Amino acid sequence: MVKYYGYLVSDSWLHQRALDVGYPPAKTPEDFDDIISLASIDVMAATGVISYARFRRVKTPKGKYFWCIALACDDPITVGERLSTRPPLEAKYKALKEALGKDGPPHWLSNAGTLWHISAYDYFLSIILMVKYFGYLIAQGWLHQKALDLGYPPAQTPEDSRDILSTVPMNVMAAAGVLSYARLRAIKTPKGKYFWCIALACDDPITVGERMSTRPPPEANYKALKEAMGKDGPAHWYRAI
């Protein structure tokens, strides 16, 4: 059984964190899943641990389940975590400790599952409804260079690449001020090529539970994102896959 060294995080704390950064209150199970994912990425980015920390489901010795911001793992090779087996010095996670309101050090806790940042529910309905998203395509070269800039080691396995995909765009979205309403989605271009996209609007948000505007935001609202991604023009509409 894999164990993680980290801090427990309650659903209520994550929900409040989401509200604090401007995310609307959850009204559906899909909204709540988004809040859990986005709030965890936000606090890890804000406290400087996102390049090596992971968000994982754990089980306490008393049999209770919680989310955990993991800073180390006792078996990183087997589970593809790319986490150190040694707990980091407290100075490295002091900002996280303070943000979470913790008094003591992290603890070792048993793994109880993994967070999927992309909702299977949203993905399934997007296929059926042919939803469109307004946003910027993510080039693989840019994504991996951004990961290096943030302190990630070079990706060597498929698991490494998945970790980069699930965390680096969220970090960029948080830094650019669009995290409260943008989403990471898979799209298909008119030429039939597939990409990931940082989506800023959706043409059918009610049906797929996106909680996104159907109207593209003014360019001034996403100027920082545009600059961070090195884009020259406005965002575009793309078909979901």
RAQUIVEN-V879018 format. One line per field, one symbol per residue. phi: phi as a letter, one per 30 degrees, with the letter a starting at -180 (. if undefined). psi: psi as a letter, one per 20 degrees, with the letter a starting at -180 (. if undefined). Layout:
BEGIN
phi: ???
psi: ???
END
This chain:
BEGIN
phi: .dbccacdbdddddddddddcjddedcbeddddddeddddddddddcicddbdbcbdbbdediccbdbcdcabdbdddcidhcddceddeedceddedddicccddbdbddbkbdcdcddddddddddchdcbcacdcdeddedddddddjddedbbeddddddddcdedddddddicddbdbcbcbbdediccbcbdccabdbdddcidhcddcedeeddbeddeddcicccddbdbddb
psi: oqqqoapqpqhhghghgghhjjpqqpirhhghgggggghggghhghjkjhiiqqoqprprhjjqprqpopirpimhggjkhkqqipprqhhhjghggghikqharrrpqpqjrqpphophgggghhggilqqqoapqophggghhhgghijqqppirhhghggghigghhgggghikjhiirqoqprprhjjqprqpopirpimhggjkhkqqippqqhhhkghggghikqharrrpqpq.
END
